Amino acid sequence: MTTAAPGGRHRRGREGFARLRCMPTPLPRIAAAAAAAITVLAVSACTLTPGPAEPATDPAADRLRQDGYAPSVSAISPDEHLLCAAGEERAPECEDTGQVRWSLPLEGEYRLTGDLLMYHVDTGAQHYDNLRTFQAVEAGEGGVFYAENALVRMIDADTGRVRWTTDLREHPDADFLHSGLWSLYADTDRVVLRYGDGFVQVDATDGAVSGIVPRPPCTGDLVAIDGDILVLEHCPDVEGTYQALELSTGQVLWDHRPGTPEEMAGDLLRRDSWVFTDAVDGGPATAVEASSGRLGPAGLGTIGLTRIGVTPDHRGDMAVALACAPDGVVSLEAEPHAPGVRCTRPRLYAVNLG
């Protein structure tokens, strides 16, 4: 700590530099028989005014510095929407094992936090069974559904073309979107989005909103869907206790029923399509494991979201991932409105697993 020496002008503490400003104060006039009145000025008071604070640090920024981060380029760096289709510039190499099949630049604000995990500011880092930090993607019949909180898209799994986009902010009944998206589930007919304070159902064909349930009586984990019925666990907050909710009306059909997920009606929502990631040699970048000893494109904060089985023998499988392009961090300075460092090139992309 640096303190002000006699006649000094600055003192430095935990808050950074502070400037000492000394104000002159006149003393009373002193009469003298043989002299005219004089005025003596003396320094009698000093006030402390704050100076600029030291820049705050962030764990993600510290980690990037520690790992020697330097911007580099990979296959997900281009700012344009990369497709894989006949007649496209990237065909047919985009179908090779380990190659990026398609890459979609994302519109929301993404940040790298903590141990370099991707974080979408509007959605929030919601955990599913304490295993996943970002559950906003699902593979359906021939497509990938992805939600940036209120913005929902369906993407053709083979080509990467966006089939439809729905902005849930256009629906006033969905006034709970600020509570953050917890998870997304899809089947052949519909997509169910579970927010902290409600549910939204959209048609899988065109993205039309077909059901909204605000503020359900239970906010437990969604474990099964049976037609118009949602089965929630931890209702109340006890493992193995379930509640059934009618999606179209929000009505509770039955409550406080003990059992196991296998005993509940409907299609169980299992999360067993794991996608593994590994570190890229040199620096903080990571990548999807495309095959034995082979990695996909380098990125920052790579999250393997889901695996898509295209063929029965799995030779056409793809991994869908979320990452910040390795040249997507331009500043390591912290910002007060959100944790982490900003990613300027967030990407949703698919890698051929072979």
Residue frames as qw, qx, qy, qz and C-alpha x, y, z in Angstrom:
[[0.000, 0.890, 0.457, 0.000, 0.00, 0.00, 0.00],
 [0.409, 0.252, -0.008, 0.877, 1.27, 3.46, -0.87],
 [0.207, -0.815, -0.472, 0.265, 0.34, 6.32, 1.47],
 [0.250, 0.897, 0.060, 0.359, 0.72, 10.05, 1.03],
 [0.635, -0.123, -0.239, 0.725, 4.11, 11.36, 2.14],
 [0.123, -0.725, -0.220, 0.641, 4.42, 14.92, 3.42],
 [0.158, 0.581, -0.297, -0.741, 3.50, 17.13, 0.49],
 [0.179, 0.021, 0.915, 0.362, 2.43, 14.03, -1.48],
 [0.440, 0.146, -0.165, -0.871, -0.62, 13.92, -3.68],
 [0.732, 0.025, -0.531, -0.425, -1.76, 10.25, -3.92],
 [0.445, -0.299, 0.766, -0.355, -2.70, 7.42, -1.65],
 [0.582, 0.146, -0.680, -0.421, -3.30, 3.90, -2.97],
 [0.509, -0.165, 0.711, -0.456, -5.47, 1.36, -1.20],
 [0.413, 0.171, 0.891, 0.073, -7.65, -1.56, -2.22],
 [0.430, 0.744, 0.439, -0.263, -9.95, 0.79, -4.10],
 [0.618, 0.551, 0.208, 0.520, -7.16, 2.02, -6.37],
 [0.354, 0.129, -0.123, 0.918, -5.77, 5.52, -6.48],
 [0.138, -0.866, -0.476, 0.067, -7.41, 8.33, -4.55],
 [0.379, 0.511, -0.014, 0.771, -6.46, 11.95, -5.05],
 [0.367, -0.586, -0.437, 0.574, -5.82, 14.24, -2.09],
 [0.187, 0.686, 0.266, 0.651, -7.14, 17.71, -2.81],
 [0.398, -0.388, -0.418, 0.718, -6.00, 20.44, -0.39],
 [0.048, 0.828, 0.412, 0.377, -8.19, 23.55, -0.15],
 [0.305, 0.202, -0.289, 0.885, -6.75, 26.90, 0.99],
 [0.341, -0.763, -0.548, -0.021, -8.58, 28.50, 3.95],
 [0.161, 0.669, -0.164, 0.707, -8.02, 32.15, 4.99],
 [0.478, -0.339, -0.599, 0.545, -7.03, 32.91, 8.60],
 [0.119, -0.921, -0.347, 0.134, -8.34, 35.97, 10.50],
 [0.371, 0.764, -0.109, 0.516, -6.66, 39.28, 9.78],
 [0.672, -0.413, -0.301, 0.536, -3.95, 40.24, 12.27],
 [0.058, 0.974, 0.074, 0.204, -3.74, 43.95, 13.21],
 [0.703, -0.134, -0.137, 0.685, -0.35, 45.55, 13.78],
 [0.144, -0.845, -0.199, 0.475, 0.26, 49.08, 14.98],
 [0.106, -0.668, 0.378, 0.633, 2.89, 49.92, 12.44],
 [0.104, -0.106, 0.841, 0.521, 1.77, 47.77, 9.55],
 [0.592, 0.065, -0.234, -0.768, -1.21, 47.42, 7.32],
 [0.807, -0.063, 0.478, -0.342, -3.47, 44.44, 7.73],
 [0.233, 0.405, -0.816, -0.339, -2.20, 41.31, 6.02],
 [0.903, -0.002, 0.081, -0.422, -3.84, 38.05, 5.18],
 [0.116, -0.448, 0.884, 0.061, -2.07, 34.76, 5.66],
 [0.857, 0.122, -0.249, -0.434, -3.26, 31.73, 3.80],
 [0.239, -0.410, 0.870, -0.136, -2.61, 28.31, 5.21],
 [0.545, -0.008, -0.765, -0.344, -3.49, 24.83, 4.24],
 [0.390, -0.253, 0.572, -0.676, -6.06, 23.86, 6.79],
 [0.764, 0.122, 0.511, -0.375, -8.15, 21.08, 5.26],
 [0.140, 0.318, -0.811, -0.471, -7.72, 18.29, 2.71],
 [0.791, 0.148, 0.293, -0.517, -10.53, 16.25, 1.22],
 [0.353, -0.189, 0.881, 0.251, -10.24, 12.75, -0.28],
 [0.664, 0.436, -0.057, -0.605, -11.79, 12.29, -3.71],
 [0.836, 0.004, 0.547, 0.046, -12.03, 8.87, -5.34],
 [0.133, 0.575, -0.597, -0.544, -9.93, 8.02, -8.33],
 [0.749, 0.240, -0.456, -0.417, -10.28, 5.27, -10.94],
 [0.816, -0.334, 0.428, -0.197, -10.62, 1.76, -9.51],
 [0.146, -0.406, 0.857, 0.282, -8.35, -1.08, -10.46],
 [0.634, 0.128, -0.508, -0.569, -9.87, -3.34, -13.16],
 [0.780, -0.221, 0.462, -0.360, -11.71, -6.33, -11.72],
 [0.108, 0.340, -0.898, -0.257, -10.49, -9.79, -12.65],
 [0.854, 0.039, 0.022, -0.519, -12.61, -12.78, -13.62],
 [0.700, -0.287, 0.653, 0.037, -11.79, -16.51, -13.18],
 [0.802, 0.483, 0.336, 0.103, -12.35, -17.17, -16.88],
 [0.331, 0.910, -0.217, 0.123, -10.01, -14.36, -17.86],
 [0.391, -0.693, 0.604, -0.049, -7.42, -15.61, -15.39],
 [0.824, 0.006, 0.564, 0.054, -7.70, -19.10, -16.84],
 [0.688, 0.704, 0.121, 0.127, -7.24, -17.84, -20.40],
 [0.077, 0.900, -0.411, 0.125, -4.17, -15.87, -19.39],
 [0.610, -0.484, 0.626, -0.054, -2.77, -18.82, -17.45],
 [0.817, 0.195, 0.530, 0.115, -3.22, -21.12, -20.45],
 [0.297, -0.344, 0.456, 0.765, -1.54, -18.63, -22.76],
 [0.493, 0.655, 0.567, -0.081, -4.59, -17.77, -24.84],
 [0.051, -0.406, 0.384, 0.828, -3.84, -16.27, -28.25],
 [0.684, 0.475, 0.181, -0.523, -6.53, -15.93, -30.95],
 [0.198, -0.226, 0.854, 0.425, -6.30, -18.62, -33.62],
 [0.598, 0.246, -0.248, -0.722, -8.46, -19.81, -36.48],
 [0.344, -0.003, 0.939, -0.019, -10.37, -23.09, -36.84],
 [0.008, 0.263, 0.806, 0.531, -13.10, -24.47, -39.07],
 [0.131, -0.737, -0.659, 0.064, -15.81, -22.78, -36.98],
 [0.282, -0.399, -0.077, 0.869, -14.22, -19.32, -37.21],
 [0.058, 0.253, 0.501, 0.825, -16.00, -18.08, -40.38],
 [0.235, 0.205, 0.397, -0.864, -18.81, -15.65, -39.66],
 [0.552, 0.114, -0.401, -0.722, -21.00, -17.02, -42.45],
 [0.826, -0.049, 0.401, -0.394, -23.49, -19.89, -42.10],
 [0.071, 0.416, -0.860, -0.288, -21.65, -23.00, -43.33],
 [0.850, 0.139, 0.151, -0.485, -23.81, -25.63, -45.07],
 [0.257, -0.274, 0.899, 0.226, -23.22, -29.16, -46.32],
 [0.676, 0.486, 0.443, -0.333, -25.32, -29.79, -49.43],
 [0.655, 0.289, 0.516, 0.470, -24.92, -30.67, -53.08],
 [0.320, 0.786, 0.241, 0.471, -23.62, -27.68, -54.98],
 [0.377, -0.924, 0.062, 0.027, -22.17, -26.01, -51.90],
 [0.323, 0.795, -0.493, 0.148, -18.50, -25.06, -51.95],
 [0.345, -0.537, 0.718, -0.279, -17.68, -27.34, -49.02],
 [0.914, 0.092, 0.322, -0.230, -19.21, -30.51, -50.53],
 [0.826, -0.325, -0.401, -0.227, -18.37, -33.38, -50.48],
 [0.433, 0.288, -0.633, 0.573, -15.48, -32.90, -47.98],
 [0.376, -0.391, 0.308, -0.782, -17.99, -31.70, -45.37],
 [0.908, -0.172, -0.134, -0.358, -19.14, -35.34, -45.04],
 [0.643, 0.323, -0.626, 0.300, -15.70, -36.69, -44.06],
 [0.725, -0.517, -0.408, 0.203, -15.00, -37.96, -40.54],
 [0.532, -0.381, -0.184, 0.733, -13.83, -35.22, -38.21],
 [0.158, 0.257, 0.281, 0.911, -14.97, -32.41, -40.51],
 [0.235, 0.328, 0.398, -0.824, -17.43, -29.70, -39.59],
 [0.260, 0.446, 0.815, 0.265, -20.63, -30.69, -41.35],
 [0.020, 0.773, 0.336, 0.538, -22.31, -27.35, -40.74],
 [0.376, -0.233, -0.405, 0.800, -21.82, -24.31, -38.54],
 [0.079, -0.802, -0.475, -0.353, -24.40, -21.71, -37.50],
 [0.203, 0.228, -0.319, 0.897, -23.34, -18.31, -36.07],
 [0.282, -0.619, -0.714, 0.162, -25.52, -17.51, -33.06],
 [0.038, 0.720, 0.200, 0.663, -27.13, -14.18, -32.25],
 [0.580, -0.779, -0.223, -0.082, -27.29, -14.10, -28.46],
 [0.018, -0.810, 0.491, -0.321, -24.74, -12.91, -25.90],
 [0.951, -0.132, -0.252, 0.117, -22.50, -15.79, -24.91],
 [0.130, -0.839, 0.469, -0.242, -19.72, -15.71, -22.36],
 [0.729, 0.134, -0.628, 0.237, -16.99, -18.03, -21.14],
 [0.508, -0.718, 0.176, -0.442, -17.23, -18.52, -17.39],
 [0.787, -0.489, 0.356, -0.117, -15.33, -20.26, -14.61],
 [0.601, -0.281, 0.684, 0.303, -13.54, -23.27, -16.05],
 [0.128, 0.320, -0.561, -0.752, -14.23, -21.99, -19.59],
 [0.252, 0.406, 0.879, 0.006, -17.80, -23.16, -20.06],
 [0.037, -0.299, -0.426, -0.853, -20.13, -21.47, -22.51],
 [0.004, -0.490, -0.656, 0.575, -22.88, -19.44, -20.89],
 [0.041, 0.525, 0.515, 0.676, -25.84, -17.77, -22.61],
 [0.016, 0.081, -0.383, 0.920, -26.73, -14.63, -20.68],
 [0.553, -0.150, -0.116, -0.811, -30.50, -14.69, -21.32],
 [0.795, -0.127, -0.560, -0.193, -30.90, -18.42, -20.72],
 [0.505, -0.672, 0.435, -0.324, -28.63, -18.69, -17.70],
 [0.310, 0.363, -0.877, 0.053, -26.43, -21.59, -16.71],
 [0.797, -0.236, 0.177, -0.528, -29.10, -24.02, -15.64],
 [0.036, -0.361, 0.932, -0.024, -27.98, -27.47, -14.49],
 [0.844, -0.029, -0.258, -0.470, -29.81, -30.67, -15.35],
 [0.957, -0.257, -0.123, 0.051, -29.13, -33.33, -12.70],
 [0.416, -0.818, 0.329, 0.224, -25.91, -31.42, -11.94],
 [0.754, -0.013, 0.511, 0.412, -24.36, -32.87, -15.09],
 [0.443, 0.502, 0.431, 0.604, -25.08, -30.39, -17.85],
 [0.187, -0.439, -0.174, 0.862, -24.56, -26.68, -17.95],
 [0.299, 0.361, -0.229, -0.853, -26.45, -25.95, -21.13],
 [0.314, 0.243, 0.916, 0.056, -29.47, -28.06, -22.10],
 [0.355, 0.596, 0.112, -0.711, -31.02, -26.19, -24.99],
 [0.369, 0.409, -0.650, -0.524, -30.72, -28.63, -27.88],
 [0.689, 0.044, 0.683, -0.239, -32.52, -31.80, -28.95],
 [0.074, 0.199, -0.786, -0.581, -32.50, -34.02, -32.02],
 [0.650, 0.284, 0.428, -0.560, -35.89, -34.75, -33.55],
 [0.758, 0.368, 0.530, 0.095, -37.16, -36.35, -36.72],
 [0.625, 0.522, 0.271, 0.513, -34.59, -35.21, -39.30],
 [0.118, 0.820, -0.012, 0.559, -33.72, -32.02, -37.47],
 [0.484, -0.130, -0.505, 0.703, -31.98, -30.32, -34.58],
 [0.228, -0.868, -0.334, -0.289, -33.95, -27.99, -32.31],
 [0.520, -0.020, -0.318, 0.792, -32.00, -25.25, -30.60],
 [0.200, -0.892, -0.370, -0.164, -33.20, -22.46, -28.32],
 [0.339, 0.223, -0.282, 0.869, -31.43, -19.25, -27.36],
 [0.103, 0.240, 0.596, -0.759, -33.89, -18.80, -24.53],
 [0.475, 0.530, 0.378, -0.592, -36.78, -17.15, -26.43],
 [0.472, 0.597, -0.419, -0.495, -35.47, -17.72, -29.96],
 [0.744, -0.059, 0.663, -0.057, -36.17, -21.28, -31.16],
 [0.403, 0.562, -0.525, -0.496, -34.86, -22.79, -34.40],
 [0.909, 0.054, 0.414, -0.019, -35.14, -26.06, -36.27],
 [0.082, 0.711, -0.594, -0.368, -32.04, -26.94, -38.27],
 [0.918, 0.291, -0.204, -0.177, -31.79, -29.63, -40.93],
 [0.751, -0.525, 0.379, 0.128, -29.40, -32.20, -39.46],
 [0.827, 0.208, 0.342, 0.394, -27.85, -33.15, -42.80],
 [0.464, 0.634, 0.189, 0.590, -27.37, -29.77, -44.46],
 [0.360, -0.272, -0.322, 0.832, -27.46, -27.27, -41.60],
 [0.089, -0.402, -0.345, -0.844, -30.19, -25.16, -43.22],
 [0.169, 0.145, 0.586, -0.779, -32.56, -23.40, -40.82],
 [0.030, -0.408, -0.850, -0.332, -36.08, -24.70, -41.49],
 [0.239, -0.799, -0.377, -0.403, -37.92, -22.31, -39.20],
 [0.287, 0.098, -0.469, 0.829, -37.37, -19.76, -36.46],
 [0.374, -0.732, -0.510, -0.254, -39.87, -18.81, -33.74],
 [0.151, 0.319, -0.395, 0.848, -39.49, -15.85, -31.40],
 [0.369, -0.506, -0.770, 0.122, -41.46, -16.62, -28.24],
 [0.145, -0.288, -0.284, 0.903, -41.26, -12.98, -27.17],
 [0.247, -0.109, -0.420, -0.866, -44.07, -12.34, -29.66],
 [0.532, -0.426, -0.696, -0.225, -46.46, -14.29, -27.41],
 [0.207, -0.599, 0.274, -0.723, -47.57, -12.18, -24.42],
 [0.869, -0.397, -0.076, -0.284, -48.83, -15.22, -22.47],
 [0.873, 0.023, -0.255, 0.414, -45.24, -16.47, -22.26],
 [0.078, -0.909, 0.139, -0.385, -44.35, -13.80, -19.72],
 [0.787, -0.569, 0.233, 0.039, -41.98, -16.12, -17.85],
 [0.824, 0.474, -0.134, 0.281, -39.15, -16.30, -20.38],
 [0.038, 0.815, -0.408, 0.410, -36.97, -14.19, -18.11],
 [0.785, -0.485, 0.336, -0.190, -36.84, -17.13, -15.67],
 [0.023, -0.600, 0.770, 0.214, -34.44, -18.87, -18.08],
 [0.845, 0.197, -0.376, -0.324, -34.65, -22.01, -20.21],
 [0.621, -0.471, 0.607, -0.151, -33.96, -25.16, -18.20],
 [0.412, -0.105, 0.869, 0.255, -34.33, -27.79, -20.91],
 [0.542, 0.402, -0.265, -0.689, -35.77, -28.64, -24.29],
 [0.486, 0.002, 0.874, -0.006, -37.38, -31.89, -25.47],
 [0.482, 0.400, -0.334, -0.705, -38.59, -32.92, -28.92],
 [0.599, 0.107, 0.793, 0.022, -40.34, -35.79, -30.64],
 [0.328, 0.246, 0.691, 0.595, -41.74, -36.21, -34.13],
 [0.007, 0.753, 0.592, 0.288, -44.63, -33.79, -33.58],
 [0.209, -0.941, -0.104, -0.247, -43.70, -31.11, -31.07],
 [0.483, 0.293, -0.458, 0.687, -41.03, -29.41, -29.01],
 [0.531, -0.782, -0.321, -0.047, -41.52, -28.77, -25.28],
 [0.354, 0.497, -0.343, 0.714, -39.44, -26.03, -23.70],
 [0.606, -0.628, -0.462, 0.160, -39.24, -26.00, -19.94],
 [0.148, 0.659, -0.207, 0.708, -38.49, -22.61, -18.34],
 [0.170, 0.077, -0.714, 0.675, -38.00, -21.89, -14.67],
 [0.300, 0.227, 0.494, -0.784, -41.56, -20.59, -14.37],
 [0.688, 0.423, 0.191, -0.558, -43.44, -22.30, -17.18],
 [0.561, 0.033, 0.761, 0.324, -43.71, -24.52, -20.25],
 [0.443, 0.581, -0.178, -0.659, -44.09, -23.77, -23.95],
 [0.662, 0.127, 0.718, 0.174, -45.01, -26.25, -26.67],
 [0.311, 0.616, -0.303, -0.657, -44.36, -25.56, -30.35],
 [0.905, 0.356, 0.170, -0.158, -45.17, -27.56, -33.46],
 [0.621, -0.376, 0.521, 0.449, -42.11, -29.41, -34.75],
 [0.598, 0.487, 0.523, 0.363, -43.17, -28.89, -38.37],
 [0.272, 0.730, 0.215, 0.589, -43.39, -25.11, -38.53],
 [0.343, 0.067, -0.420, 0.838, -42.61, -23.76, -35.05],
 [0.364, -0.548, -0.246, -0.711, -46.14, -22.53, -34.32],
 [0.110, -0.207, 0.708, -0.666, -46.85, -22.18, -30.60],
 [0.551, -0.255, -0.673, -0.422, -49.47, -24.76, -29.56],
 [0.677, -0.590, -0.441, 0.009, -49.43, -24.57, -25.75],
 [0.172, 0.531, -0.403, 0.725, -48.31, -22.32, -22.90],
 [0.675, -0.571, -0.465, 0.043, -48.43, -23.21, -19.19],
 [0.119, 0.673, -0.332, 0.650, -47.33, -20.31, -16.97],
 [0.234, -0.461, 0.584, -0.626, -46.26, -20.85, -13.36],
 [0.736, -0.147, -0.627, -0.208, -47.10, -24.56, -12.86],
 [0.681, -0.676, 0.066, -0.273, -47.65, -25.74, -9.27],
 [0.837, -0.374, 0.293, 0.272, -44.50, -27.86, -9.42],
 [0.357, 0.855, -0.354, -0.128, -41.19, -26.92, -11.00],
 [0.740, -0.362, 0.555, 0.114, -39.53, -30.32, -10.67],
 [0.121, -0.388, 0.748, 0.524, -37.55, -32.18, -13.34],
 [0.766, 0.356, -0.067, -0.531, -39.48, -33.13, -16.47],
 [0.382, -0.345, 0.853, 0.085, -38.91, -36.88, -16.88],
 [0.284, 0.230, 0.895, 0.256, -41.60, -38.10, -19.29],
 [0.378, 0.250, -0.107, -0.885, -44.19, -36.95, -21.82],
 [0.245, 0.260, 0.933, 0.041, -47.35, -38.91, -22.55],
 [0.140, 0.687, 0.608, 0.374, -49.36, -37.15, -25.22],
 [0.071, -0.790, -0.085, -0.604, -50.66, -33.99, -23.54],
 [0.731, -0.678, -0.073, -0.024, -49.39, -35.08, -20.11],
 [0.323, 0.670, -0.527, 0.411, -46.11, -33.97, -18.58],
 [0.849, -0.427, -0.290, 0.113, -44.63, -36.11, -15.79],
 [0.093, 0.794, -0.368, 0.474, -42.52, -34.16, -13.29],
 [0.758, -0.189, -0.529, 0.332, -40.26, -35.57, -10.60],
 [0.327, -0.063, -0.422, 0.843, -39.44, -34.03, -7.19],
 [0.333, -0.380, -0.192, -0.841, -43.04, -32.91, -6.59],
 [0.152, -0.978, 0.140, 0.003, -42.77, -31.98, -3.82],
 [0.245, 0.781, -0.570, 0.068, -38.98, -31.82, -3.45],
 [0.694, -0.324, 0.632, -0.115, -38.54, -35.56, -2.91],
 [0.193, 0.391, -0.798, -0.415, -36.76, -37.92, -5.30],
 [0.071, -0.120, -0.985, -0.099, -39.06, -40.60, -6.67],
 [0.194, 0.580, 0.631, -0.477, -42.25, -38.56, -6.16],
 [0.190, 0.154, 0.599, 0.762, -44.11, -37.52, -9.29],
 [0.313, 0.558, 0.378, -0.669, -46.84, -35.21, -10.53],
 [0.374, 0.356, 0.699, 0.495, -48.77, -35.27, -13.82],
 [0.091, 0.571, 0.108, -0.809, -49.61, -31.98, -15.49],
 [0.561, 0.609, 0.546, 0.127, -51.87, -31.42, -18.51],
 [0.428, -0.103, 0.239, 0.865, -49.90, -29.33, -20.96],
 [0.053, 0.512, 0.525, 0.678, -52.85, -27.74, -22.74],
 [0.383, -0.783, -0.337, -0.356, -54.53, -26.46, -19.56],
 [0.110, 0.539, -0.547, 0.631, -51.91, -26.55, -16.80],
 [0.769, -0.419, 0.040, -0.481, -54.24, -28.69, -14.66],
 [0.119, -0.416, 0.877, -0.206, -52.72, -31.17, -12.20],
 [0.743, -0.020, -0.512, -0.430, -54.07, -34.66, -13.01],
 [0.866, -0.418, -0.269, 0.063, -52.47, -36.50, -10.12],
 [0.018, 0.823, -0.382, 0.420, -50.01, -35.58, -7.44],
 [0.405, -0.576, 0.631, -0.326, -47.60, -36.94, -4.81],
 [0.979, 0.098, -0.036, -0.176, -47.38, -40.35, -6.48],
 [0.412, -0.619, 0.648, 0.163, -44.32, -42.41, -5.51],
 [0.920, 0.328, 0.214, -0.004, -42.66, -44.73, -8.00],
 [0.523, -0.337, 0.475, 0.622, -39.82, -44.97, -10.50],
 [0.252, 0.503, -0.321, -0.762, -39.49, -43.38, -13.96],
 [0.101, 0.068, -0.920, -0.373, -40.06, -46.79, -15.59],
 [0.062, 0.443, 0.864, -0.232, -43.48, -47.02, -13.92],
 [0.207, 0.576, 0.157, -0.775, -44.62, -43.66, -15.31],
 [0.647, 0.576, 0.496, 0.056, -46.62, -43.57, -18.54],
 [0.310, 0.934, -0.067, -0.163, -45.16, -42.00, -21.65],
 [0.772, 0.478, -0.186, 0.376, -41.84, -41.63, -23.39],
 [0.651, -0.638, -0.043, 0.409, -38.97, -41.36, -20.95],
 [0.310, 0.926, -0.155, 0.149, -36.67, -38.44, -21.56],
 [0.858, -0.347, 0.111, 0.362, -33.25, -39.97, -21.21],
 [0.159, 0.934, -0.309, -0.081, -29.94, -38.19, -21.67],
 [0.824, -0.284, 0.445, 0.204, -27.65, -40.97, -22.82],
 [0.719, 0.614, 0.137, 0.296, -26.34, -39.61, -26.15],
 [0.472, -0.763, 0.121, 0.424, -23.08, -38.38, -24.69],
 [0.614, 0.720, -0.076, 0.315, -20.60, -36.42, -26.75],
 [0.730, -0.497, -0.027, 0.468, -17.06, -36.30, -25.39],
 [0.291, 0.929, -0.139, 0.183, -14.60, -33.43, -25.68],
 [0.834, -0.239, -0.036, 0.497, -10.87, -33.25, -25.13],
 [0.187, -0.854, 0.138, 0.466, -8.18, -30.59, -24.84],
 [0.706, 0.676, -0.029, 0.207, -6.33, -29.44, -27.92],
 [0.760, -0.179, -0.078, 0.619, -2.55, -29.40, -27.54],
 [0.339, 0.069, 0.018, 0.938, -1.31, -25.95, -26.64],
 [0.212, -0.205, -0.045, -0.955, -3.54, -23.32, -25.10],
 [0.378, 0.066, 0.647, -0.659, -7.03, -23.50, -23.63],
 [0.587, 0.193, -0.378, -0.689, -8.90, -24.80, -26.70],
 [0.508, -0.010, 0.836, -0.205, -11.00, -27.98, -26.64],
 [0.431, 0.244, -0.564, -0.661, -12.74, -30.03, -29.32],
 [0.888, 0.005, 0.161, -0.431, -15.25, -32.81, -29.89],
 [0.382, -0.317, 0.850, 0.174, -13.82, -36.34, -30.08],
 [0.639, 0.382, -0.282, -0.606, -14.73, -37.35, -33.61],
 [0.947, 0.093, -0.301, -0.053, -13.11, -40.81, -33.57],
 [0.854, -0.416, -0.015, 0.312, -10.31, -42.62, -31.79],
 [0.587, -0.305, 0.160, 0.732, -7.47, -40.13, -31.44],
 [0.222, 0.344, 0.426, 0.807, -9.12, -37.66, -33.79],
 [0.028, -0.544, -0.470, 0.694, -10.65, -34.34, -32.81],
 [0.301, 0.798, 0.475, 0.217, -13.02, -31.95, -34.49],
 [0.291, 0.699, -0.020, 0.653, -12.36, -28.21, -34.82],
 [0.396, -0.133, -0.510, 0.752, -10.78, -26.30, -31.95],
 [0.231, -0.737, -0.304, -0.557, -13.02, -24.04, -29.90],
 [0.049, 0.268, -0.578, 0.769, -13.25, -22.40, -26.50],
 [0.451, -0.017, 0.530, -0.718, -15.61, -23.77, -23.88],
 [0.446, 0.071, -0.732, -0.510, -16.74, -26.61, -26.16],
 [0.549, -0.023, 0.636, -0.542, -19.90, -28.35, -24.92],
 [0.139, -0.014, -0.908, -0.395, -20.92, -31.60, -26.61],
 [0.496, -0.025, 0.183, -0.848, -24.71, -31.22, -26.71],
 [0.830, 0.124, 0.416, -0.351, -26.09, -34.35, -28.36],
 [0.204, -0.256, 0.847, 0.419, -25.31, -37.19, -30.73],
 [0.694, 0.380, 0.017, -0.611, -27.43, -37.81, -33.81],
 [0.516, -0.094, 0.833, 0.174, -27.64, -41.36, -35.15],
 [0.445, 0.477, -0.286, -0.702, -28.09, -41.08, -38.89],
 [0.668, 0.228, -0.647, -0.288, -27.57, -44.74, -39.82],
 [0.899, -0.379, -0.087, -0.203, -28.22, -47.99, -37.86],
 [0.880, 0.014, -0.205, 0.428, -24.51, -48.88, -37.86],
 [0.374, -0.860, -0.062, 0.342, -23.63, -45.38, -36.54],
 [0.630, 0.024, 0.297, 0.717, -21.22, -44.75, -39.40],
 [0.154, 0.602, 0.319, 0.716, -23.12, -41.58, -40.24],
 [0.422, -0.734, -0.454, 0.278, -23.40, -40.25, -36.71],
 [0.237, 0.639, -0.055, 0.729, -22.88, -36.57, -35.97],
 [0.416, -0.456, -0.510, 0.599, -22.13, -34.68, -32.78],
 [0.016, 0.844, 0.242, 0.478, -23.83, -31.35, -32.21],
 [0.589, -0.293, -0.326, 0.679, -21.73, -28.96, -30.14],
 [0.036, -0.978, -0.150, -0.141, -21.64, -25.41, -28.87],
 [0.705, -0.242, -0.022, 0.667, -18.38, -23.46, -28.67],
 [0.050, 0.937, -0.068, -0.338, -16.76, -20.10, -29.01],
 [0.775, 0.567, -0.097, 0.262, -14.52, -19.93, -32.07],
 [0.762, -0.312, -0.130, 0.553, -10.87, -19.82, -30.93],
 [0.303, 0.174, 0.068, 0.934, -10.54, -16.28, -32.29],
 [0.251, -0.677, -0.537, -0.437, -13.77, -15.20, -30.60],
 [0.497, -0.749, -0.283, 0.333, -12.39, -13.51, -27.47],
 [0.424, 0.672, 0.019, 0.607, -11.16, -9.98, -28.10],
 [0.127, -0.668, 0.329, -0.656, -11.04, -8.70, -24.51],
 [0.572, -0.147, -0.755, 0.284, -10.21, -10.30, -21.18],
 [0.087, -0.199, 0.351, -0.911, -11.72, -7.45, -19.18],
 [0.023, -0.411, -0.874, 0.259, -14.62, -8.25, -16.85],
 [0.202, -0.370, -0.307, -0.853, -17.99, -6.54, -17.35],
 [0.221, -0.111, 0.617, -0.747, -20.36, -5.75, -14.48],
 [0.689, 0.046, -0.019, -0.723, -23.61, -7.05, -16.01],
 [0.975, 0.061, -0.112, -0.182, -22.61, -10.72, -16.40],
 [0.670, -0.543, 0.469, 0.187, -19.87, -13.13, -15.31],
 [0.797, 0.129, 0.466, 0.361, -17.04, -14.29, -17.53],
 [0.112, -0.448, 0.383, 0.800, -15.57, -12.86, -20.71],
 [0.632, 0.540, 0.139, -0.537, -17.56, -12.12, -23.84],
 [0.530, 0.027, 0.742, 0.409, -17.47, -14.47, -26.83],
 [0.297, 0.552, -0.129, -0.769, -17.89, -12.56, -30.08],
 [0.485, 0.295, -0.668, -0.481, -18.11, -15.68, -32.27],
 [0.572, -0.080, 0.727, -0.372, -20.48, -18.24, -30.67],
 [0.422, 0.264, -0.697, -0.516, -21.20, -21.25, -32.86],
 [0.797, 0.017, 0.511, -0.320, -23.66, -24.15, -32.99],
 [0.398, 0.554, -0.639, -0.356, -22.16, -26.79, -35.25],
 [0.966, -0.031, 0.195, -0.167, -22.10, -30.48, -36.18],
 [0.020, -0.629, 0.759, 0.167, -19.06, -32.72, -36.56],
 [0.864, 0.176, -0.384, -0.273, -19.04, -36.01, -38.48],
 [0.618, -0.537, 0.548, -0.169, -18.15, -38.85, -36.13],
 [0.312, 0.446, -0.795, -0.269, -17.67, -41.43, -38.84]]
